Amino acid sequence: MQLIDGKAVADRIKQEIAQEVAEICNAGGKRPHLAAVLVGHDGGSETYVAHKVKACEQCGFKSTLVRYESDVTEEELLHKVDELNNDPDIDGFIVQLPLPKHISEQKVIEAIDYRKDVDGFHPVNVGRMSIGLPCFVSATPAGIMELLARYNIETKGKHCVVLGRSNIVGKPVATLMMQKAYPGNATVTVCHSATTNIKEICRTADIIIAALGSPEFVTADMVKEGAVIIDVGTTRVPDASKKSGFKLTGDVKFSEVAPLCSYITPVPGGVGPMTIVSLMRNTLLAGKKAIYK
C-alpha cells in the first residue's frame, strides 16, 4: 500500500507556480491577482479562505479578501460580483460557498464572468469541461486528476466508481475520468443515495473516488484487493482529545481499508491541499489569459 501524499505534491506545484510567476514579473508582466469573497463566519469557510490567502503568498500572487456579514443582501453581493468582473486588476475570483439561505448560490455563480471563474463552477466552464474543451476545471476534481497523474496510476480501461453526484466533485470528476485522455479513459459508474447495491458495485471497482460527505462510509467489505482509493470527504467529527474539539474524517474507514489498497489518500493531507493548489493553477492560467483571451 502506498500513501498518496497530497501535501507533498501540492508543495511541489506551488514551487513550480512561484517560479513561473517570478519569470513573468521579471519579464515585466503582471502579477496574478486572486480575490475571495467570504460571507459570514462559517468555520470551514474561514479555514479554507485563510489557506487560499496563504497559498497566494507562497505562489507570489496578489490577493484580496472581501468580507461581508451573513445578513448581506443578495443584491449587494451581486453588485460586488459585477465590480470584480469589471476590475482589470483582478484576474480571477471566488465566492466562498456555502452562502446564507437567503442568497441564491446559482444566481451568484452565473453572475461571475466565466473568464474569471477560477472555481470552475460557471455553466460555461462546466459545459466546456464536459465536451473536453479548455476551461477552468473545478479545483477538487482537477486536484484528483493531478494526483493520479503524478503517481502514474493507470486509469485507461479501469472501472472507476464515483460515490456522490455533487456539482462540485461527483459529476465533474466522473466526466473527467471518462474523457479520452490521461488520466481518464476509464469506465465510470456513479453511485449516490438512491443506488441500491453500492457495496456490490464498489467491490468491482479498480478506482473508488469517495465524495459523499459521509464519515467512514467505505469499509473493507466494499473494497477489492489492490484498488486505488481517493477519499474526498472532510467531515468535522467531535473529538475531545483535539485542541479544536474535532477531527477531520474522510468518507473511507482508513484503518481497515488501507491494507487492501495499492494506493490511498489520507484525510487530512490527501485531496485537500490539491484543491487549493488547483485554484492557484487556475489563477495563474487566468492571469496569463491562457484559456480565455
C-alpha positions, 0 to 999 in steps of 0.5 A, a space after each residue: 500500500 502506498 500513501 498518496 501524499 497530497 501535501 507533498 505534491 501540492 508543495 511541489 506545484 506551488 514551487 513550480 507556480 512561484 517560479 513561473 510567476 517570478 519569470 513573468 514579473 521579471 519579464 515585466 508582466 503582471 502579477 496574478 491577482 486572486 480575490 475571495 469573497 467570504 460571507 459570514 463566519 462559517 468555520 470551514 469557510 474561514 479555514 479554507 479562505 485563510 489557506 487560499 490567502 496563504 497559498 497566494 503568498 507562497 505562489 507570489 500572487 496578489 490577493 484580496 479578501 472581501 468580507 461581508 456579514 451573513 445578513 448581506 443582501 443578495 443584491 449587494 453581493 451581486 453588485 460586488 460580483 459585477 465590480 470584480 468582473 469589471 476590475 482589470 486588476 483582478 484576474 480571477 475570483 471566488 465566492 466562498 460557498 456555502 452562502 446564507 439561505 437567503 442568497 441564491 448560490 446559482 444566481 451568484 455563480 452565473 453572475 461571475 464572468 466565466 473568464 474569471 471563474 477560477 472555481 470552475 463552477 460557471 455553466 460555461 466552464 462546466 459545459 466546456 469541461 464536459 465536451 473536453 474543451 479548455 476551461 477552468 476545471 473545478 479545483 477538487 476534481 482537477 486536484 484528483 486528476 493531478 494526483 493520479 497523474 503524478 503517481 502514474 496510476 493507470 486509469 485507461 480501461 479501469 472501472 472507476 466508481 464515483 460515490 456522490 453526484 455533487 456539482 462540485 466533485 461527483 459529476 465533474 470528476 466522473 466526466 473527467 475520468 471518462 474523457 479520452 485522455 490521461 488520466 481518464 479513459 476509464 469506465 465510470 459508474 456513479 453511485 449516490 443515495 438512491 443506488 441500491 447495491 453500492 457495496 456490490 458495485 464498489 467491490 468491482 471497482 479498480 478506482 473508488 473516488 469517495 465524495 459523499 460527505 459521509 464519515 467512514 462510509 467505505 469499509 473493507 467489505 466494499 473494497 477489492 484487493 489492490 484498488 486505488 482509493 481517493 477519499 474526498 470527504 472532510 467531515 468535522 467529527 467531535 473529538 475531545 482529545 483535539 485542541 479544536 474539539 474535532 477531527 477531520 474524517 474522510 468518507 473511507 474507514 482508513 484503518 481497515 481499508 488501507 491494507 487492501 489498497 495499492 494506493 490511498 489518500 489520507 484525510 487530512 493531507 490527501 485531496 485537500 491541499 490539491 484543491 487549493 493548489 488547483 485554484 492557484 493553477 487556475 489563477 495563474 492560467 487566468 492571469 496569463 489569459 491562457 484559456 480565455 483571451 
